[in-house]
Amino acid sequence: MRPPLDETTETGSDGSGRAGGTAGDETAGDAAGRGASGDAPEYDAADRYWVVREAVEDALMNVFWTLALLGFGLALLAGGALAVLENGGSRISVLVGVALVGLGVGNVAVALDVRLPFVSAD
């Protein structure tokens, strides 16, 4: 995938060959929405391509790592539950099982963005 070339021009809705209006075409409402300086950042097609590409990549990576962390947490929960509920289990297996359940609950909570009371956000 390649970004569009810098020479690419976008046509406005009026077909004039310009992406936005000129200073003489703007209304008072347009100027008020731009802030105190009246300048809006202008992006060409290549800049917009890279901004959108980075945003999509970040979103996909967030989804992937959330699912990976959720799966790991559920595996820890299952392993801990099996260790605790094992027939004739020793104290060590119960202790390891409780620790795994705790880690699994923590991982699932972090994956789902649940605030944990013992972890500070600062």
Secondary structure as the mmCIF struct_conf table of DSSP 4:
data_model
#
loop_
_struct_conf.conf_type_id
_struct_conf.id
_struct_conf.beg_label_comp_id
_struct_conf.beg_label_asym_id
_struct_conf.beg_label_seq_id
_struct_conf.end_label_comp_id
_struct_conf.end_label_asym_id
_struct_conf.end_label_seq_id
HELX_LH_PP_P HELX_LH_PP_P1 PRO A 3 LEU A 5
TURN_TY1_P TURN_TY1_P1 ASP A 6 GLU A 7
TURN_TY1_P TURN_TY1_P2 SER A 13 ASP A 14
BEND BEND1 GLY A 15 GLY A 17
BEND BEND2 ALA A 19 GLY A 20
TURN_TY1_P TURN_TY1_P3 ALA A 23 ASP A 25
HELX_RH_AL_P HELX_RH_AL_P1 ALA A 28 ALA A 32
TURN_TY1_P TURN_TY1_P4 GLY A 33 ARG A 34
BEND BEND3 ALA A 36 SER A 37
HELX_RH_AL_P HELX_RH_AL_P2 ALA A 45 LEU A 85
TURN_TY1_P TURN_TY1_P5 ASN A 87 GLY A 88
HELX_RH_AL_P HELX_RH_AL_P3 ARG A 91 ALA A 111
TURN_TY1_P TURN_TY1_P6 LEU A 112 ASP A 113
HELX_LH_PP_P HELX_LH_PP_P2 VAL A 114 LEU A 116
TURN_TY1_P TURN_TY1_P7 PRO A 117 PHE A 118
BEND BEND4 VAL A 119 VAL A 119
#
